[in-house]
Amino acid sequence: VDNPSKLTLISGDTDIMVGVNLGKFQPQKIVDLHRIREFTCISRDNGLITIGARATLSDVLDNEEVRRSFPALTEAVRQMCSTPIRNVATLVGNVCTASPIADAIPPLLAYDATVVVQSIKGTRQVPLRDWFKSYRKTALGHDEVIVAIEIPIIDCLASFEKTGKRKTLDIATVNSALAVQVKKGHFETVRLFFGGVAAVPFEAEMTSEFLIGKEAGEAVIYEASRIAAKEISPLSDVRGSLEFRRQLAANHIIKHFTKLMPSLFE
Ligand SMILES: Cc1cc2nc3c(=O)[nH]c(=O)nc-3n(C[C@H](O)[C@H](O)[C@H](O)COP(=O)(O)OP(=O)(O)OC[C@H]3O[C@@H](n4cnc5c(N)ncnc54)[C@H](O)[C@@H]3O)c2cc1C
């Protein structure tokens, strides 16, 4: 290929076509990844689940290994789009679009996923937390294609939350995912990510650091929810004001822990 920067890769085409239909984007040359059979595979090996670039959201949802190992990702995908869109849209397309409100991204970050990228120069692996450079800009080079997402199978409690204007079939105002490991009643690791609160998916590091080492309890979780609300500085837009998004972020923390550790709230 003479000039790879002029190529547009398409997979399910559910994001690209929105821009084309609105007249905002006119691809010059299209490379359709549709028929690359190897890309559709979801496999498990060496403590990792590898989701191929052409695996659709429905493939992800239907996969028993994924459902068992990554319930927060499964929940996110279940709440995405509608069945007809999920039947063609891919997980990798969601990661590539890099929308700050993409639903699959917070759980993939919470599970510490890695993006596997290939070009004629070879293959490289980019931790998803290093993937997002600025608003909808990623670490993908012009001559590269994503071949898969790898997710390590970690023994943790994990949850996904999404709040939109409607309960279903809506994009998120704020979404979030939390993965925690608890040892002897104390938080050992905490990975907390929000969408819809910044130009790129946001890691709530202050909240996580506050929780790590603390004994799990209702008061600690309420304090964490206040820290999360202060830690983010979202923009106000048609989907919600800064104050509303802060309140949603705080509510999400309570909802995550109510689901994951209900006995703390009895
Ligand atoms: C009606 C509707 C509802 C939706 N609802 C939701 C929702 O609830 N939540 C949500 O998060 N999203 C939603 N979306 C957005 C969209 O469906 C998802 O982002 C989807 O996962 C995109 O996947 P795709 O395969 O269609 O991507 P495509 O449109 O094919 O591609 C998206 C981007 O990824 C790039 N790309 C694709 N594959 C590769 C690859 N292998 N290597 C490198 N680059 C690649 C493309 O060049 C493009 O930039 C919705 C879209 C529609 C139309």
The ligand as a Gaussian input file, in Angstrom:
#p B3LYP/6-31G(d) Opt

LIG

0 1
 C      -27.696000       2.486000      16.592000
 C      -26.349000       2.417000      17.264000
 C      -26.296000       2.208000      18.636000
 C      -25.064000       2.162000      19.287000
 N      -25.051000       1.966000      20.640000
 C      -23.864000       1.953000      21.287000
 C      -23.827000       1.773000      22.703000
 O      -24.850000       1.590000      23.387000
 N      -22.609000       1.799000      23.312000
 C      -21.438000       1.976000      22.613000
 O      -20.368000       1.984000      23.222000
 N      -21.446000       2.121000      21.264000
 C      -22.618000       2.120000      20.590000
 N      -22.642000       2.283000      19.228000
 C      -21.371000       2.468000      18.508000
 C      -20.808000       1.221000      17.771000
 O      -21.788000       0.280000      17.447000
 C      -19.684000       0.534000      18.566000
 O      -18.641000       1.454000      18.841000
 C      -19.109000      -0.679000      17.822000
 O      -18.438000      -1.491000      18.756000
 C      -18.180000      -0.326000      16.667000
 O      -17.727000      -1.521000      16.043000
 P      -17.689000      -1.696000      14.454000
 O      -17.106000      -3.048000      14.196000
 O      -18.983000      -1.411000      13.822000
 O      -16.635000      -0.548000      14.071000
 P      -16.418000       0.161000      12.645000
 O      -17.471000       1.186000      12.414000
 O      -16.183000      -0.842000      11.571000
 O      -15.023000       0.874000      12.959000
 C      -14.908000       1.793000      14.028000
 C      -13.473000       2.348000      14.043000
 O      -12.553000       1.305000      14.322000
 C      -11.596000       1.173000      13.266000
 N      -11.323000      -0.256000      13.172000
 C      -12.238000      -1.267000      13.136000
 N      -11.617000      -2.451000      13.176000
 C      -10.280000      -2.190000      13.231000
 C       -9.106000      -3.005000      13.310000
 N       -9.175000      -4.344000      13.337000
 N       -7.891000      -2.399000      13.372000
 C       -7.802000      -1.047000      13.370000
 N       -8.869000      -0.223000      13.297000
 C      -10.090000      -0.794000      13.232000
 C      -12.259000       1.786000      12.047000
 O      -11.323000       2.255000      11.103000
 C      -13.030000       2.923000      12.697000
 O      -12.185000       4.009000      12.957000
 C      -23.860000       2.322000      18.545000
 C      -23.920000       2.513000      17.153000
 C      -25.148000       2.563000      16.512000
 C      -25.169000       2.774000      15.017000

